[in-house]
Amino acid sequence: MTYSQRTHGVLLRRLIDHLDGAVEQSYVDAGLDYRPRFTPILRALLNDGPASIRTLSARTGVTHSAVSQTVSQMAARNWVSLEAGKDARERIVALTDFAHARLPTLQRCWAATAAASDVLDADIGQPLADVLSRALEALEQTSFRDRLAAAATLSGDNR
């Protein structure tokens, strides 16, 4: 039996590698020490001002743990500052003057990314974001774990 190497996981990782790798290189080319994963947090802070890790997680749809790790990376690169919140366990994240000074360059990079995304969407005949959103919505309705269990039951694999 021949097995395909084109599983969802492999395809998604390759897609992320293509997209994030190119976007990250565009930041390097623009002279920025910035990663694509910083963007949701930076935009949330731009839109709504300083916030706790928990609030940023809710605003961005990124897990608390991932936001915490990303904010640590951003702070190490001087994109954000961290201050104690009302509760000693809470940290408030804010953009630094360094970040504000680099916004025009970032915005040019974001505009180029949006334009390149539009071309990709045209090449594939539909907005990639719509396809990904529909997939996520379907998985929120019925998790992939539940789909696997149902498929195993139908195929007689009742482990």
Sequence and secondary structure as in RCSB ss.txt:
>XXXX:A:sequence
MTYSQRTHGVLLRRLIDHLDGAVEQSYVDAGLDYRPRFTPILRALLNDGPASIRTLSARTGVTHSAVSQTVSQMA
ARNWVSLEAGKDARERIVALTDFAHARLPTLQRCWAATAAASDVLDADIGQPLADVLSRALEALEQTSFRDRLAA
AATLSGDNR
>XXXX:A:secstr
    S  HHHHHHHHHHHHHHHHHHHHHHTT    GGGHHHHHHHHHH SEEHHHHHHHHT  HHHHHHHHHHHH
HTTSEEEEE SSTT EEEEE HHHHHHHHHHHHHHHHHHHHHHHHHHHHTS HHHHHHHHHHHHHHS HHHHHHH
HHHHTT   
